[in-house]
Amino acid sequence: MSREAPYLAVADALRARILAGEWRLGGRLPSRARLAVEYGVGRNVVQRAVDRLIAEGLLEGRAGSGTYVRAPRERLPMIRARRRGSPGHPATSVAERGRAGAWDFHTRVRVPAPAAIAWRLAATTAGSLLAGLPAGAWVDRVRKRPVLIGADLARAAVLLSVPAARWSGLLTVEWLYGTALAHGLLTVFFDVSYASYLPHLVGRARLMEANSTLSAARSATSIGGPALAGPLVGGCGPATTLLASAAGMTLSALLALAVRRREDRPARQDTRPRLRREVREGLRFVLAHPVLRATILGDAVFNLFLAMYQAMLLLFLERESGLGAAGAGLVLSGMGCGALLGALSVTGLVRRFGQGTVVWLAPLVTCPPTALIPLARTGVGLGVAAVGLAALSFGGVARVVAQTGFQQSLTPDGLLGRMNATARFVSWGVLPLGGLLGGAAGTAFGAPAALLVAAAGMTLGFLPAFLSPLRTAEREKSPACEPN
């Protein structure tokens, strides 16, 4: 092996074996671990060699399945010229070779998302849409702590099924879809239960502090989790890494089991429980309350444009900013830092400005800086872009913490599950639509323009709360803002 670039030597050897027909078209290559042993190199060297062959069109990777041989692609040189029809213009050059030209005065390539990605995204969000409202009605009938424990243990079992299927040779992409769907459904029940259990556990007077602490913990794990996941995936593989996630779910269940505060059973209704009637009752309560209606509508507007923004953000950073992987990672790290800072600061902001004011003021102040992302280039622009994303996360977390405390304090115990489920259903329900809007806007106008539109839309998320009694909650003591 060459000491200078061992991955090139491995790539040359693999290329020769592929062209010699050792593996047929569509055939699966041995695992990276096996190839590393065969060539006496590390897995990262084999990974770089395989990535090079994928870029050449000799191989293709399939998520959760492996690497396969594909038919080699014909590589045509691109010749640049200013005017269409002139000798050497790309469209003319391609047409001379008997191909249809697709170059039209720009280098933006419009590539539709593979069906596998669409199905994976649908599976991860389908749980909230399928079970969101019924889950709230069911949670209101039962004690919340057993639901938390059962959901955690069930999610751990679902995640453990992936490495088990991988080791037994049964893992398929359909298995992964089913895992994502089951995990999403269980997460709906967990999230609705914990948001409904918190007022009982800490008391309504301490909801702000409790929500702030929980949000800070989530933000810290969102920073540390990916940092730990990278080495684990690289060293152990994606399937095996899920063992760590399953262990985390099990630990969460044990911690919930250790809670000793007694939880009263919800009062039984005189009439026979009817799921449809209970769901309608929860919807009527939320939509009739001016503050709950305004906060949930503001969530819908914000999340719609946030999904649009996120759909274009990675595309912009990867293809148009020229930052590279390290620069894009630095920009994105601003989101985790901003979220943690927002969670730690929200209690002080509420004391300074008031809880209702924070709900509408946070998006008005922190969303406009996201319009700076199209300036992301190396140097000063890189820092400006990171600050813009940090501001977005800071304001988003501050708004959600202040808003969640308000929603919980305004809702009777018997309706907490349905209120939380309705809020989650609306918030998650608009995400697929926002992603579609982002893709359409990016295709029509380009990623920078789509980011600017999304930044303006997120800023408009302040309007529903601003036009509601929340704007004067602290000054006028509106009855609509009085705790239940």
Steps between C-alpha positions, in 0.01 A plus 500: 500500500616853427579692814387826345144404411409144597135557416597559135676165491194330649276682250722385209489140622122503543453667163705232330300224665170664403604547137627140492149383588578357842172654619210509255290812437269544795718274714576593859858574608644347815466708815746777572635308796576200280666713232706677767634165622563381145707805407656556840366855544253677725129528433529870431745426217256251346219755544693765305581250226135397471390865496737562210353211302149621577596842361633328187168321455633147550327445835186616674415500869161390628393614847492213748599247237857548379697597190417357156656496154328719245545547130781751427389842379638672196679816613478791255714813530321831552620784281398847614401777258303822545240476224264217422555365150862609482768234444598343829181596684398212732159455341655497151776259606255259655265521203788413267538174693134412444390595854231738619646806666374598845732792570310828498721794591563380856661207679217420737407134464143402579508147636177352638531331838512119474182319600686334788573838660138608459375182665750533787394859568135401484552212744669721758215756507201275428463400866406849612246537220345155545479480880547859618143594592383155620815469714406814692149373574634164617773653717239714679331177619802340667793570731787654306805342668426140388457630143844665515664179625320276253571727203871517584536123537304441179716751310813326629367166373418652161852640465657170609318326217724677246838358612331163566370495142838617372687219673249237388506620138133608499549876489331671205403856423137402567606392849648846554178665384302290748746584777472873430119482496476299824754723673310810386167366632650418839666841516161666456368325812818578694506871411131555570528316834808681627360843411178408685686344796725799567234727662413220743865429577628854570182700555364773276693774681835351389417414140727768353806376688421136423449557128818708485701221667359235268571713195859561614550124542363435151723769351808358671428152366439643151856636512668197658294228331621556142858539626481154657302348213764580237782291652257222595360474147849511351639240737206266555260564212154662502306192609725424796494866607128463566595287802610823669167665413310202639707517819408868534128420466532228766679739735221755445242237601696415815519868597124537454454186708696664781248786531312435825245780500153350497286578199124494541294310249303734270137536602266268314227659292138412562444407138676224312833622353478579130827574327350711224295708743802557724715609206230749395478629857876566505493675163208721608680603817822593317333683212262691727773629730653818351849447644527128420365560150748781437806312627420188299432704185831682552671161534347389171622810313848481651545126440368521144771746401760335725454175305530699177820661631655171611417338167722754324763560768711187452466527124626858509790427734607196299465625143508878493690635799830326425558444872577132486404246764698667780359847433143372471543310828624817670199696376255232611664473842364848569150351522582271790686773689217748448240249621694431820550870567130568438395231746733638767390862442125471466423522872684832524330628185160415643579690820617800296232519230219270612404153381246612241736757351779243454262279299447760226819705533743207457416421134475869410856566621684173428358384165615790276873417554444170318487707180878534542557136405524575124809704593671187633845486344842452646625773733265747668194367319551161663475651847201710399317190377573310821369794706181505291426134568590539867250787527231285337551217749526740793168663418330174409584336832415811704163526326415132542593493870297812582212385281488144636479628857213729402313218324541262794391759756185588302381141452307292755661172607237294321580664164881525516556195282262619231638854505859376466401253229319771302801731522734223388265390221487851352873564544608175336220494245633802310858368474449289184326792331785732595752259352305488175482879488874523559573260218265680261638844588857378472434351158322808372711779648814339644605417854601856609163645401315213668695562822405870495130418451513246784672750731223753436234234558651390834503862613127527426445222756487772767172644370242255647636542854551876454135545398374290793459585871861389552623841384348672803497202737731653758353854491126437484472163676268362233267222625606295196854486642405405855631154604243225526 
